């Protein structure tokens, strides 16, 4: 059974950095495209960044230049490095395969001003 769980969230001051991790079971990132999503309070879940099997990456406009998605295939783990964090980055962050309807554990990221 495929499951992806995010971790590494916390409270960070504006301008700070944080790196999230995504542990996967039932799949390998080497052969699957994957993505990070987030859901802010009162808002719909949105796509933040994607990475495919050829290491092609795509980002939501508001995080370009600040966030980096990457995988470590030796650990079968995906990461989201987040720099220059802003208050509007506050959300619960999830990782998933594009189109997968089930969701694993998210991780709360709170940016304090």
PLY file of the C-alpha trace (Angstrom):
ply
format ascii 1.0
element vertex 113
property float x
property float y
property float z
element edge 112
property int vertex1
property int vertex2
end_header
0.00 0.00 0.00
1.32 3.41 -0.97
1.75 5.90 1.84
3.68 9.14 2.11
4.16 10.96 5.41
5.63 14.41 5.85
7.68 15.54 8.82
10.04 18.29 9.88
7.64 21.17 10.37
7.83 23.69 13.17
7.70 27.35 14.12
10.21 29.54 12.31
10.70 33.28 12.23
10.07 35.12 9.00
13.17 35.01 6.84
14.26 31.71 8.30
14.68 28.27 6.78
13.23 24.83 7.25
13.62 21.49 5.48
10.71 19.07 5.33
11.08 15.33 4.76
8.76 12.86 3.10
9.07 9.17 3.88
7.46 6.80 1.42
6.32 3.20 1.65
5.03 1.06 -1.19
6.81 3.08 -3.85
10.18 4.45 -4.85
10.84 8.05 -5.79
13.28 6.80 -8.42
10.37 5.64 -10.58
7.58 8.03 -9.59
6.85 11.69 -9.95
6.02 13.25 -6.59
4.94 16.55 -5.15
4.61 18.77 -2.12
1.29 20.41 -1.30
0.12 22.73 1.44
-3.14 23.80 3.01
-3.44 27.05 4.87
-6.27 27.66 7.36
-9.53 28.29 5.56
-8.02 27.62 2.16
-7.93 24.72 -0.27
-4.93 22.47 -0.57
-2.54 23.75 -3.23
0.37 22.36 -5.19
3.73 23.77 -4.13
6.37 21.82 -6.04
6.77 18.74 -8.21
9.65 16.52 -9.23
9.61 13.76 -11.82
11.68 10.68 -12.53
14.09 12.72 -14.67
14.64 15.21 -11.84
12.63 17.86 -13.65
11.22 20.27 -11.07
8.39 22.74 -11.14
7.29 25.27 -8.52
4.36 27.43 -7.60
5.24 30.98 -8.62
5.20 32.34 -5.08
7.89 29.91 -3.90
10.22 30.00 -6.92
13.74 30.90 -5.88
12.96 30.17 -2.22
11.97 26.48 -2.14
13.85 23.49 -3.52
12.37 20.01 -4.01
14.75 17.08 -4.21
14.98 13.38 -3.50
17.56 11.06 -1.97
17.01 7.74 -3.68
19.38 5.95 -1.32
16.99 6.81 1.51
13.84 6.79 -0.62
13.03 10.18 0.86
11.86 13.42 -0.69
12.66 16.83 0.76
11.46 20.39 0.53
14.08 22.94 1.48
12.40 26.24 2.28
14.35 29.50 2.60
13.34 33.12 3.13
10.10 31.97 4.70
7.15 34.35 4.81
4.01 34.46 6.92
1.99 33.36 3.89
3.95 30.07 3.87
2.16 29.07 7.09
0.24 25.88 6.33
0.09 22.15 6.81
2.45 20.61 4.26
1.82 17.23 2.65
3.68 15.07 0.19
1.97 12.82 -2.31
2.01 11.36 -5.78
0.13 13.55 -8.27
-3.40 12.18 -8.64
-3.28 9.91 -5.60
-6.51 10.38 -3.65
-5.33 9.16 -0.27
-3.24 11.40 1.94
-0.73 10.60 4.61
0.36 12.64 7.58
1.04 16.31 7.03
3.36 18.55 8.99
2.56 22.01 10.34
4.76 24.91 9.31
4.17 28.18 11.15
6.02 31.36 10.27
6.11 33.95 13.00
6.63 37.63 12.27
0 1
1 2
2 3
3 4
4 5
5 6
6 7
7 8
8 9
9 10
10 11
11 12
12 13
13 14
14 15
15 16
16 17
17 18
18 19
19 20
20 21
21 22
22 23
23 24
24 25
25 26
26 27
27 28
28 29
29 30
30 31
31 32
32 33
33 34
34 35
35 36
36 37
37 38
38 39
39 40
40 41
41 42
42 43
43 44
44 45
45 46
46 47
47 48
48 49
49 50
50 51
51 52
52 53
53 54
54 55
55 56
56 57
57 58
58 59
59 60
60 61
61 62
62 63
63 64
64 65
65 66
66 67
67 68
68 69
69 70
70 71
71 72
72 73
73 74
74 75
75 76
76 77
77 78
78 79
79 80
80 81
81 82
82 83
83 84
84 85
85 86
86 87
87 88
88 89
89 90
90 91
91 92
92 93
93 94
94 95
95 96
96 97
97 98
98 99
99 100
100 101
101 102
102 103
103 104
104 105
105 106
106 107
107 108
108 109
109 110
110 111
111 112
